[in-house]
Structures are given as C-alpha cells and as structure tokens.
Amino acid sequence: MQLTASQLQSKHKALIDALKRGETVEITYHGQPLGVVHPVTPAINSKEQESAMNDFFGMHGDSGIATVEDELRNIRKGRRSSLSDL
C-alpha cells in the first residue's frame, strides 16, 4: 500500500487496517519515498530467553514476599496511622 504524507491525516484508519492485515505501507512526500511502515513481527521466546526471564522476574523470590498485592499493602499501610490525619 502507498500513502502520501497528506493522506496520513485523513486515511489513518486505512494505514492501521493495512498493518493489521500484515501489509507494508510506503509513505511518500511530493512523489518521493519518505519512509516505510512495517507491521510488528511477534517475538518468539526461545527456551533460553524464557529461562532468563524467569530468573530475572523471580530474583526477589527469597525475600519472603508472597504476592505483589501483599507487598503494596505493606508499603502503603505506613502512610496514615489514623483517620484523623485525612
């Protein structure tokens, strides 16, 4: 698909639809190619990447925190000691 720079404002939905279909869109300005918009290619996680991500996201697993919600509750509870400071 090809769009001119001036068409980007009025035909932005056509650009998005083309990207959803997996098409590459060329943008031109005064008849000259200005740029190319490619759809995103989905990332495929290999076993090594998944292992590294699990190690990274689990690096605080030994700190005794059960869930994120529990940790946030513990952090926030020190803000107010009573309702009188509202």
JOJOCOR-V223762 format. One record per pair of residues at least 12 apart in sequence whose C-alpha atoms are under 6 Angstrom apart, sorted by sequence separation. I is the first residue (numbers start at 1). J is the second residue. If there is no record, write none. Layout:
BEGIN
i->{I I}
j->{J J}
END
This chain:
BEGIN
i->{25 24 24 22 19 2 4 5 1 2 3 4 5 4}
j->{37 37 38 39 39 25 27 28 25 26 27 28 29 29}
END
